Each structure stands twice: as structure tokens, then as C-alpha cells.
Amino acid sequence: MVDTTAPQILNVPADLTLECDQVAPSANPTTSDNCDPMVDLNLREDTLVGNCANNFTLVRTWTATDDCGNVQRATQSLSFEDTTPPVFLVVPRDTSLSCEEAIPTDFTLANDNCDPAVDLQLSEQIIPGACAAEQTIIRTWTATDACANQSSTSQTITISDLVAPELSDLPLDLTLECDQPLPTDQPTASDNCDP
């Protein structure tokens, strides 16, 4: 008698696409052979690098070998992809300030499901107001993970000048004789935002 029939590998799981932070599901194929009740089944796993740090493919290869050296192979591919953008943990609130107040140095934080070192960039747009002391600042933070998924958040700071100048050193009211010269006293003015 000659055994030329390769074993069968049964219950091989289907290929899957998973998010990069998911755990690969377990797989437990079984074997069947026409002559050998104790087929040797070995598993090999290979990781194929993708187009970015968190995209990769895990290839599982099962090899079944019977007592006569007949071999059968089966594979499963698990494709891990990073499709989730970072999430902002701290988002500064919009705020309105008087022109003499200090502009806050707010910051933000972002987290990602797969990238522990999210790239965080800040840009500012300054829009002039109705006068030199007034302006609107729009701050935009952009978070980018290793696979170029992006999210952004913004803060609007409105700066206003609502306080009128103050006069000081006002001359006193006077009653003069018609031939007296008019006094030349001049008041001074100060402003909270306009020097």
C-alpha cells in the first residue's frame, strides 16, 4: 500500500481586515488524513510591513504533514490598518479679552489608538479689528498620526477695547476779567490700550 494523499486542513479561518489596535483572533484548524490519525500540524506567522508604521499584514501558514511525508498548506491573512484619526483630550475654550489682558498660552493634547507619539502642530491666524487695539486670533491645532490620519481643533480669542480714555490734570473753572489772558493749561489723557 502507498499513501500519496496529502492531509486536509479543516476549519481554516477566513482572511480579515482589522483596526491596528485590535487583537488577532485565535485560530484552531484541525486536520484529517485518509491513513494517518495523528497528522503533524505546524504554524508559522510572518509579518509583512505596510505603507506606514501601523499598517501591516500578519500571514498565518499551517503545514500539515502525514507519516508518509505528504504535505498540505493553508493560510490566513490578517490585514491591520490604521484608519482612526487622533482624538483631542484637551480643547481650549473660545475666550474674549480686554486689550490690556495677557493673551493666554493655552495648549492641547491628542491621543491616538495606535501611535504613541502623535505629531501636533499649531497655526495662528490674526484678523485685525475695527481699531489697532482690537483683533481676533484663531488658533488651530492639527494632530497627525504615523499613518497620516488627521484631526484638528481650534480656539478663537477675541480682543476688544471697550474702555474710553481717561482725562487728568483738568484745569479748574475760572472767572476772568475781560483783559486777562486765557490760561494755557492742558489736560492729559491716558488709555488702557492706546499709549
C-alpha positions as CSV (number, residue, x, y, z in Angstrom):
1,M,0.0,0.0,0.0
2,V,1.2,3.5,-0.8
3,D,0.0,6.7,0.8
4,T,0.1,9.5,-1.7
5,T,-2.8,11.6,-0.5
6,A,-2.0,14.8,1.4
7,P,-3.8,15.6,4.7
8,Q,-6.7,18.0,4.7
9,I,-6.6,21.2,6.9
10,L,-10.1,22.0,8.2
11,N,-11.6,25.0,9.9
12,V,-9.1,27.5,8.5
13,P,-10.4,30.9,9.4
14,A,-11.2,33.4,6.6
15,D,-8.9,36.4,5.9
16,L,-9.7,39.5,8.0
17,T,-9.1,43.2,8.0
18,L,-8.7,44.7,11.5
19,E,-8.0,48.1,13.0
20,C,-4.4,48.4,14.1
21,D,-5.2,48.2,17.9
22,Q,-7.3,45.1,17.6
23,V,-6.0,41.7,18.8
24,A,-5.7,39.0,16.3
25,P,-8.4,36.4,16.9
26,S,-7.3,32.9,17.8
27,A,-7.4,30.2,15.2
28,N,-7.5,26.4,15.7
29,P,-7.6,24.5,12.4
30,T,-7.9,20.7,12.6
31,T,-6.6,18.0,10.2
32,S,-7.9,14.9,8.5
33,D,-6.0,12.2,6.7
34,N,-7.0,9.0,5.0
35,C,-4.3,7.0,6.7
36,D,-2.6,8.9,9.5
37,P,-4.8,9.6,12.6
38,M,-2.1,11.8,14.1
39,V,-1.1,14.4,11.4
40,D,1.6,16.8,12.4
41,L,0.3,20.4,12.1
42,N,2.7,23.3,12.4
43,L,2.0,27.1,12.4
44,R,4.3,29.8,11.0
45,E,3.5,33.5,11.3
46,D,5.1,36.2,9.1
47,T,4.6,39.9,9.4
48,L,4.6,41.9,6.2
49,V,5.3,45.6,6.6
50,G,2.7,48.0,5.1
51,N,2.9,51.6,3.7
52,C,3.1,53.1,7.2
53,A,4.1,52.2,10.7
54,N,0.7,50.9,11.8
55,N,-0.3,49.2,8.6
56,F,0.9,45.6,8.3
57,T,-0.3,42.1,7.4
58,L,0.1,39.0,9.6
59,V,0.2,35.8,7.5
60,R,-0.5,32.6,9.3
61,T,0.6,29.4,7.4
62,W,-0.4,26.0,8.7
63,T,1.6,23.0,7.3
64,A,0.1,19.5,7.8
65,T,2.4,16.5,7.2
66,D,1.4,12.9,7.5
67,D,3.6,9.9,8.3
68,C,4.5,9.4,4.6
69,G,5.6,13.0,4.1
70,N,2.6,14.1,2.2
71,V,2.2,17.9,2.8
72,Q,-0.7,20.3,2.7
73,R,-0.6,24.0,3.5
74,A,-3.3,26.6,4.3
75,T,-3.0,30.3,5.0
76,Q,-4.9,33.1,6.6
77,S,-4.1,36.8,6.1
78,L,-4.9,39.4,8.8
79,S,-4.6,42.9,7.5
80,F,-4.1,45.5,10.2
81,E,-4.9,49.1,9.2
82,D,-4.8,52.4,10.9
83,T,-7.8,54.3,9.8
84,T,-8.7,56.2,13.0
85,P,-7.5,59.8,13.4
86,P,-6.1,61.1,16.7
87,V,-8.6,62.3,19.4
88,F,-8.0,65.6,21.3
89,L,-8.0,65.2,25.1
90,V,-7.7,68.9,26.0
91,V,-9.5,71.5,23.9
92,P,-9.1,75.2,24.9
93,R,-12.3,77.2,25.0
94,D,-13.0,80.3,23.0
95,T,-12.5,83.4,25.0
96,S,-13.0,87.2,24.9
97,L,-10.4,89.5,26.4
98,S,-10.0,93.2,27.0
99,C,-7.0,94.6,25.1
100,E,-4.9,95.1,28.3
101,E,-5.2,91.5,29.3
102,A,-2.5,89.0,28.6
103,I,-3.2,86.5,25.8
104,P,-3.4,83.0,27.3
105,T,-0.9,80.4,26.3
106,D,-3.4,77.6,26.1
107,F,-2.3,74.1,24.9
108,T,-3.9,70.9,23.8
109,L,-3.2,67.2,24.0
110,A,-4.1,64.5,21.5
111,N,-4.1,60.7,21.8
112,D,-4.2,58.0,19.1
113,N,-5.3,54.4,19.2
114,C,-2.0,53.1,17.7
115,D,0.5,55.9,17.6
116,P,2.1,56.8,21.0
117,A,3.8,59.9,19.5
118,V,1.2,62.0,17.7
119,D,2.6,65.0,15.7
120,L,0.9,68.1,17.0
121,Q,1.2,71.4,15.0
122,L,-0.2,74.9,15.9
123,S,-1.0,77.6,13.4
124,E,-2.4,81.1,14.2
125,Q,-4.5,83.5,12.1
126,I,-4.7,87.1,13.2
127,I,-7.7,89.1,11.9
128,P,-7.5,92.9,12.5
129,G,-10.4,94.6,14.3
130,A,-12.0,98.0,14.0
131,C,-9.1,99.7,15.6
132,A,-5.4,98.9,16.3
133,A,-6.1,97.5,19.8
134,E,-8.7,95.1,18.6
135,Q,-8.1,91.7,16.9
136,T,-9.3,88.2,16.6
137,I,-6.8,85.3,16.9
138,I,-7.8,81.9,15.6
139,R,-5.6,79.1,16.8
140,T,-5.8,75.8,15.0
141,W,-4.1,72.6,16.3
142,T,-3.7,69.7,13.9
143,A,-2.8,66.2,15.1
144,T,-1.4,63.7,12.7
145,D,-0.6,60.0,13.4
146,A,2.1,57.8,11.8
147,C,-0.3,56.8,9.0
148,A,-1.3,60.4,8.1
149,N,-4.7,60.3,9.8
150,Q,-5.5,63.8,10.9
151,S,-7.9,65.7,13.2
152,S,-8.0,69.4,14.1
153,T,-9.5,71.7,16.7
154,S,-9.5,75.4,17.0
155,Q,-9.8,78.2,19.6
156,T,-11.0,81.8,18.9
157,I,-9.7,84.6,21.0
158,T,-11.5,88.0,20.6
159,I,-9.6,91.0,21.9
160,S,-11.7,94.2,22.3
161,D,-11.1,97.8,23.5
162,L,-14.2,98.8,25.5
163,V,-12.7,101.4,27.9
164,A,-12.7,105.1,27.0
165,P,-9.6,107.2,27.6
166,E,-9.3,109.0,31.0
167,L,-8.6,112.7,31.3
168,S,-6.5,114.0,34.2
169,D,-5.0,117.4,35.3
170,L,-8.1,119.2,34.2
171,P,-7.9,123.0,34.8
172,L,-10.3,124.5,37.3
173,D,-13.2,126.6,36.2
174,L,-12.2,130.3,36.3
175,T,-13.8,133.7,36.2
176,L,-11.5,136.3,34.5
177,E,-11.6,139.9,33.9
178,C,-12.1,140.8,30.2
179,D,-8.5,142.0,29.8
180,Q,-6.9,138.9,31.4
181,P,-5.3,136.4,29.1
182,L,-6.8,132.9,28.8
183,P,-4.8,130.2,30.7
184,T,-2.9,127.7,28.6
185,D,-3.3,124.7,31.0
186,Q,-3.7,121.4,29.0
187,P,-5.2,118.3,30.5
188,T,-3.5,114.9,29.9
189,A,-5.1,111.7,28.7
190,S,-4.4,108.1,29.3
191,D,-5.8,104.9,27.8
192,N,-5.7,101.3,28.8
193,C,-4.6,100.1,25.4
194,D,-3.6,103.1,23.3
195,P,-0.3,104.7,24.5
